[in-house]
Amino acid sequence: MDAIGVLMMGPMNSYLEQELDKRFKLFRYWTQPNQTEFLAQHADSIRAMVGSSGAGASADLIDALPKLEIVSSFSVGLDKIDLDRCKEKGVRVTNTPDVLTDDVADLAIGLMLAVLRRICQCDKYVRSGAWKLGDFRLTTKFSGKRVGIIGLGRIGLAIAERAEAFDCPISYYRRSKKADTNYTYYGSVVELASNSDILVVACALTPETTHIVNREVLDALGPKGVLINIGRGPHVDEPELVSALVEGRLGGAGLDVFEKEPKVPEQLFGLENVVLLPHVASATEETRKVMADLVLGNLEAHFSSKALLTPVV
């Protein structure tokens, strides 16, 4: 398969990049100074594309690659891939579901604890020597808090199961009520937020879920409420979130994702009730290795005329 051209959209994982280079003819898109000229020169050689949560396959890019057969995403999210254009062109699409569920759910719980118990501030307190001058202030208990989840798919369910271990009542919102769960269902995000101490964003990013957390939702969550976002940045109206935090209309936030990554609103930097992470929910050595193997497995299955491991289109 070393003659098959594979376009890698950006630096994602060193192991994945090395293995793609060994097994295929790898083109590194992000290293090209003139990407338009590069595509025109190599379009007929590229039969596969590897994207990620940060760089995928737009309609224009798909149209520029007439020999493209498959897009294998190093991510569970598909918001960076034009699925409709892939369907039109007969381009197969795969992603990496399930394998990152545990890590993302673990981090969601970690963010809840970090925000409520002020773990980051406690660490700074000790390192700065301030503890010698007196005890750290009291924080907020996590166990027993009402946890509301937007989206109850694989990741949402994993978060719910973990939060239950802390005796947290679970409720959720999705397009329709889930049949096989006893969690409390609310028919709107505002209603869910009004009945939650912690609101977790864990749904897929679509046009319908863009800014699903807006000013009305944040006000419903209230000055003691906490927002956790391990979904995608555009799920949240970021200027409204910043305003709510700065004005004290929202109690706190734990954010792994942002609207215009890697840009983060500087107003958040000085807030002690906010924990900021650089989109690392699935970023463990173990999980990224499994994700990479899944990307490679899908590519090899396709070019061997075998069934795809995790087909989307």
N, C-alpha and C positions, 0 to 999 in steps of 0.2 A: 504493500500500500504506500510505499515511500514516494511514489510518483503522484499521489493524489494531493492536490493543493488544498490546504486548510488555512483560512484567514482567522487569526486570533486578534480580537478587537483591542485588548489592552492587557497590561500585566495583572494577572490574577493569582497565580500560584506557581512557584518555581518548579515543583514536581510535574504539574500539568504541562507547563511549557517545555520542559525537558523531554517528556514522553511524547508529546506531539511532534517535537523535532526529530525524535528517533523513528517514529512510526509513519510520519507523513512528510510532505513537503510544506514546511511551515512558513507562513507569511505573517510578520508582526506588523499589524496595521498602525499601531501607535508610534512606531519608530520612523514612519515615512514622512519626510518633510513636505512633500506635495502629494497628499492622499488622492486627489482627483486624478492626477497624472499616473499615480501608481495603479489605481483601479483600471484605468483605460489600458495600461500596459499588460496587466496580469488577469484581467477579467475572465478570459477563456481558460485559465489554469485553475481557478478557484472553484472547488466543488462542495466545500463545507465551510462553515463559519462557527467559531466558538465565541460566545458572548458572555456577559455577566450582568449583575444587578446595576452596574454603572454604564455599560456600553453594550448595546444589542444590535438588532437588525431593523433599521428603518425601511420604509417603502422605497425611498430613493436608493438606498444601498442595495436592497434586494434587486431592484430594477437594473442596477449597474453590474450585476453578476449573473449573466445569462445561463451559466453552467451550474449555478448553485443548486444543491440537492437537499442539504440538511443544515439546520441551525441547532447546535447543541449548546444549551445554556448552562453555565457554571453558576446556577442560581435556581431557587424554586420559583421566584417571581418572574412574570412574563411581560411586565409593563414596558420593557425596552424593546420588545419584538413586535413588529406589525403582523399579527397573526392572520388578519384578513388577507394581506398581500401574499403571505406564505401559502395560504389555501388557494388563492387564485393561481399562483405560479406552480403549485404542486410541490412546494418545499416542505420537507418534514421538519418538525420541531420537537426537541426533547428538553427536559429540565432535570433538576435534582431534588425531587420531593422526598419526604420521609427522613432522609439521612441527616438533615440538619434540624429536625424538629426538637430533639432533646436539648441541643445547645441553645437554640433560640428561646425555648421555654425556660431553661435554667437562668438565662440572662434576664428575662422578664422578671422573674422572682428576685433576682439579685438587685435589679433596679428598684423594685418596690422597697426592699430592705434598706438599700443605700439611701433612698430619699427620706423615708420615714425615720430611720434610726441615725441619719446624718453620718453615715460611715466615713465618707470622704472627709468631712469636716473634723471628725474625731481623729483621723489619721494625721491631718495637718496640725491639730491641737497638740498631739504628742510630739511630733517632729519639731515643732516650733519652740518647745519648752514651756508652753503655756500651762501645762498640767501642774507644774511646780507652783503655780500661782493660785490654783484652785481647780475644783472639779468642772468637767464639761456640763453644760446645761442639760436639762431633761429633754428627751425626744418623744416620738410618738410610737405607740405599739402597732405592730403589723398584724399579729394573730387576731382573727375575728373580724377583720375589716371586710366590708362588702366589696367584692371584686366584680366589676362589669367588663365583659369582653365583647368587643366589636369583631364579629367573625368567629365562628366556632368550627373551623376546619381542623386539620391535623395539629397545627401549632396552638390554636385557641384551646382545643381540648387538652393538650399537654399542659398548658398553663393552668387551666381549671383544675386538673388533677393535682398539680403541685400545690396550688393555693388551698385546696381542700385539706391538705395535710396540716395547714396552719389554722384550721377551723374557720376558713373564710366562706361565707355564703356566696354562691356563684350565680350570676345572671348574665344574659347575653342578648345581643341583637344580631340578626342576619336577615336576609331577604324573606325568609320563611321560617317558621318554627321547626326545630329539629326533632324528629320523631323519637329517636332513641336516647333521649336524655331527660333527666328530671330537673335540670337547671331552670331557673325562672327566665321566661322569655318576655322581652319587651318589644313592642312593634315600632319603636323609633329610638334613635340614638339619644335624643333629648330626654326621653323617659328613662332610658337606661342610666344616663349620667345622673339624673335626679335621684336615683335609687342606688348609687354607688359611692363608695369612699375612694376607690381606685378604679380608673377607667383605662383599659388596655386596648390598644389598636393592634389587631392581629388578622386583618382581612387582606385580600388581594387588592392591588391598586388598579382601578378601572376608572373610566370617566365618571361613573356613578359614585365612586367612593373617594374621588379627589375632594379634599376639604370637607370630608365627612365630619371632621371635628372642627366646628366653626365657633363663632362668638356665643351663639345660643347654647351650644353644647358645653362650652367652657363655663359659662355662667350657671348652667344647671349643675355642673360638677361642684362649683362653689369654692369659697375661700379655704375650706379644709380638705378639699379634694385633690387627688394626685392623678396626673396623666402619665401613662407609660406608652411610649411608641416604639415598637420593635417591628413595625410594618414597613412603610415607606414614608419619606418626608412629606410628599404632597398629600398624604392623608389628612394632614393638619394645616389649617390656615395659620402659617407661622407668624405673620405680623400680629394676628389676634392673640395667639398664644403668648408672644412676648409682652403684649399690652396687659393681658390678664395676670401674668406673673409679676410684672413691674408694679402694677396697680394693686396687687394683693387680692385680686378677684379669684385667683386660683392658688391652692395651697402649695403645690410643688409639681415637678415633672422629672421623669427619667427618660432621656431621649437617646436612642441609638442611631436615629436617622433624621435627616434634615431636607428641606425643600431643594436647596441648591448646593448639595455636597460637592466639595468639602467646605464650602462657606457656611459659617455658623453665625447667627446674629450676635454681635459683640455685647449687646445688652444683657445676654444670658451669663456672661463670664463672671460677673460679680455677684450672682445670686446664689446664696447658700442652700436654697431649697430646690436646686436644680442639679441633676447629675447628667453630664454630657459624655457620650461615647462616640468613637469614630467608626460607626457602622461595623461592629465586630460581633454581632450576635452569633453567627455561625463560624467565627474565626478561631477554631481550635485546630491543632495539628491533626488530630484524629479525624475530625469531620471533613476538613478540607481535602485530606487524602482520599476519603471515600467519595466525596463529590467529584474529584478529579477522575477517579477510576470509573465513575458512572458516565462522565462526559466521554472518556476514551472508549468505554464499552458500547455506548450508543453509536459512536462513529464507526467502530469496527463492525458492529452488527449491521449497520446500514450498508457499508461497502462490501459486506460478505453476503448480502441479500438475506439476512436473518431478521427476525422480529426485533424491533427496538425494545430496549429495556424499560424506558419511561416515556412513551410517546405522548405528545400533546396534540400535534397535527399530523 
